[in-house]
Amino acid sequence: MTAAALYIRTTAVDGSGDGTVDVDSGSGTAYAYKSMALFDAGAAASLTQNMVVTCYGNSSNKDTTQVDYTSPWGTSTYTLTIKNHPDQITNGVWNDNYYIYSRQADYSYGIRFNVNAISRFYLQGLQLEITTANSTIIHLLSRTWILGNILRATGAGSNKKAIDMRSVGRFVVTNNVFYDFNEYAIRGGMTFSSGYYAALYNNTICDSLKAIHLDISGAGVYAKNNLMQGVSTTLWVQDATPNATSATNITEDATSPQGASYRNIAVTFTDETGNNFASADAAVVGVGTDLRTDADGKYSFTTDILGVDRPAAAWDIGAFQKVAAAGNPYHYRMNQ
């Protein structure tokens, strides 16, 4: 079996029953894996240094299998990018017609990156959800970049979490939208070892019990331009010192580490009921920290969740950058 095609296509028909589609005209390739887990198993036989796999699917064909990126990814320095298919690029709002990774089993994780910072993993532009209690979508133990995704919790059950970070890794969580988690969206669960860190930049986190929960020493955590909204009174939680390195984080409650000017701010969204968390609110537009060159050297970038350019010295807080366009002052262009 070969992983040369590098497609995950949950809508494809697996006539042979081996987890691939032998001829799939929809993906334009000879092999298309039915899930992340089957891709991981198939790719193990033929790893290359730089691999990109694109994901295609819909809500009737969700990817629900648990996957653990461990051996053989830890045998060398590999780079794996898992991203949305070019025909399935969202406008920053959940779309049931596109690929969905769905964690549907209790008491565990859905996706784990677990090779002790040897390889590099990128999860980009996807829709990821959790539908069950006492579980986490993503568990991080490696060098991992979580970029421009939409993460949500749905259904009954308590203790639903999005991302759990552990002490051995270099993590970048940037330009993501999180909502409806009844535990935390992002958690740091152990003190970072020397040389490891987490950069949490320009995320929009809404209607979750805790947005960012650092039940660790803040050393090694960098949090900037995060927008945390909802009725909770514990949106930012840090249980130990020293404090995280942080700048321009807004909370609707009184917990922003930046103090009074960034606390108790309720932001108006384009359509909060419809989970469209773009905003033209003056509280977030043009007042963020410019991260084109990150002063702490952890992660520099220039665009928002949609690929919209973030202009120098005029960054918005949160995942979206407001863009003026003729006839539509709150236009958000798609990342094509």
Secondary structure as the mmCIF struct_conf table of DSSP 4:
data_model
#
loop_
_struct_conf.conf_type_id
_struct_conf.id
_struct_conf.beg_label_comp_id
_struct_conf.beg_label_asym_id
_struct_conf.beg_label_seq_id
_struct_conf.end_label_comp_id
_struct_conf.end_label_asym_id
_struct_conf.end_label_seq_id
BEND BEND1 ALA A 4 ALA A 5
STRN STRN1 TYR A 7 ARG A 9
TURN_TY1_P TURN_TY1_P1 THR A 10 THR A 11
BEND BEND2 ALA A 12 ALA A 12
BEND BEND3 GLY A 15 GLY A 19
STRN STRN2 THR A 20 THR A 20
BEND BEND4 ASP A 22 VAL A 23
STRN STRN3 ASP A 24 ASP A 24
TURN_TY1_P TURN_TY1_P2 SER A 25 GLY A 28
STRN STRN4 THR A 29 THR A 29
BEND BEND5 ALA A 30 ALA A 30
STRN STRN5 TYR A 33 TYR A 33
BEND BEND6 LYS A 34 SER A 35
HELX_RH_AL_P HELX_RH_AL_P1 MET A 36 ALA A 43
TURN_TY1_P TURN_TY1_P3 ALA A 44 ALA A 45
BEND BEND7 SER A 46 SER A 46
BEND BEND8 GLN A 49 GLN A 49
STRN STRN6 ASN A 50 TYR A 56
TURN_TY1_P TURN_TY1_P4 SER A 59 SER A 60
BEND BEND9 ASN A 61 ASN A 61
STRN STRN7 ASP A 63 ASP A 63
STRN STRN8 VAL A 67 TYR A 69
TURN_TY1_P TURN_TY1_P5 SER A 71 PRO A 72
HELX_RH_3T_P HELX_RH_3T_P1 TRP A 73 THR A 75
BEND BEND10 SER A 76 SER A 76
STRN STRN9 THR A 79 ASN A 84
TURN_TY1_P TURN_TY1_P6 PRO A 86 ASP A 87
BEND BEND11 ASN A 91 VAL A 93
TURN_TY1_P TURN_TY1_P7 ASP A 96 ASN A 97
BEND BEND12 TYR A 98 TYR A 98
STRN STRN10 TYR A 101 ARG A 103
BEND BEND13 ALA A 105 SER A 108
STRN STRN11 TYR A 109 PHE A 113
BEND BEND14 VAL A 115 VAL A 115
TURN_TY1_P TURN_TY1_P8 ASN A 116 ALA A 117
BEND BEND15 ILE A 118 SER A 119
STRN STRN12 ARG A 120 GLN A 124
BEND BEND16 GLY A 125 GLY A 125
STRN STRN13 GLN A 127 ILE A 130
BEND BEND17 THR A 132 ASN A 134
STRN STRN14 SER A 135 LEU A 140
BEND BEND18 SER A 142 SER A 142
STRN STRN15 ARG A 143 LEU A 147
BEND BEND19 GLY A 148 GLY A 148
STRN STRN16 ILE A 150 ALA A 153
BEND BEND20 GLY A 155 ALA A 156
BEND BEND21 SER A 158 SER A 158
STRN STRN17 LYS A 160 MET A 165
BEND BEND22 SER A 167 GLY A 169
STRN STRN18 ARG A 170 THR A 174
BEND BEND23 ASN A 175 ASN A 175
STRN STRN19 VAL A 177 TYR A 179
BEND BEND24 ASN A 182 GLU A 183
STRN STRN20 TYR A 184 GLY A 188
BEND BEND25 MET A 190 MET A 190
HELX_LH_PP_P HELX_LH_PP_P1 THR A 191 SER A 193
TURN_TY1_P TURN_TY1_P9 SER A 194 GLY A 195
STRN STRN21 TYR A 197 TYR A 201
BEND BEND26 ASN A 202 ASN A 202
STRN STRN22 THR A 204 CYS A 206
BEND BEND27 ASP A 207 ASP A 207
BEND BEND28 LEU A 209 LEU A 209
STRN STRN23 LYS A 210 LEU A 214
BEND BEND29 ILE A 216 ILE A 216
BEND BEND30 GLY A 218 GLY A 218
TURN_TY1_P TURN_TY1_P10 ALA A 219 GLY A 220
STRN STRN24 VAL A 221 LYS A 224
BEND BEND31 ASN A 225 ASN A 225
STRN STRN25 LEU A 227 GLN A 229
BEND BEND32 GLY A 230 VAL A 231
BEND BEND33 THR A 233 THR A 233
BEND BEND34 LEU A 235 LEU A 235
STRN STRN26 TRP A 236 GLN A 238
BEND BEND35 ALA A 240 PRO A 242
HELX_LH_PP_P HELX_LH_PP_P2 ASN A 243 ALA A 244
STRN STRN27 THR A 245 ALA A 247
BEND BEND36 THR A 248 THR A 248
STRN STRN28 ILE A 250 THR A 251
BEND BEND37 GLU A 252 ALA A 254
TURN_TY1_P TURN_TY1_P11 PRO A 257 GLN A 258
HELX_RH_3T_P HELX_RH_3T_P2 ALA A 260 TYR A 262
BEND BEND38 ARG A 263 ASN A 264
HELX_LH_PP_P HELX_LH_PP_P3 ALA A 266 THR A 268
BEND BEND39 THR A 270 THR A 270
STRN STRN29 ASP A 271 ASP A 271
TURN_TY1_P TURN_TY1_P12 GLU A 272 ASN A 275
STRN STRN30 ASN A 276 ASN A 276
TURN_TY1_P TURN_TY1_P13 ALA A 282 GLY A 286
BEND BEND40 GLY A 288 GLY A 288
HELX_LH_PP_P HELX_LH_PP_P4 THR A 289 ASP A 290
TURN_TY1_P TURN_TY1_P14 ARG A 292 THR A 293
TURN_TY1_P TURN_TY1_P15 ALA A 295 ASP A 296
BEND BEND41 GLY A 297 LYS A 298
STRN STRN31 THR A 303 THR A 303
TURN_TY1_P TURN_TY1_P16 ILE A 305 LEU A 306
BEND BEND42 GLY A 307 GLY A 307
STRN STRN32 ASP A 309 ASP A 309
TURN_TY1_P TURN_TY1_P17 ALA A 312 ALA A 313
HELX_LH_PP_P HELX_LH_PP_P5 TRP A 315 ASP A 316
BEND BEND43 ILE A 317 ALA A 319
STRN STRN33 VAL A 323 ALA A 325
TURN_TY1_P TURN_TY1_P18 ALA A 326 GLY A 327
STRN STRN34 ASN A 328 HIS A 331
#
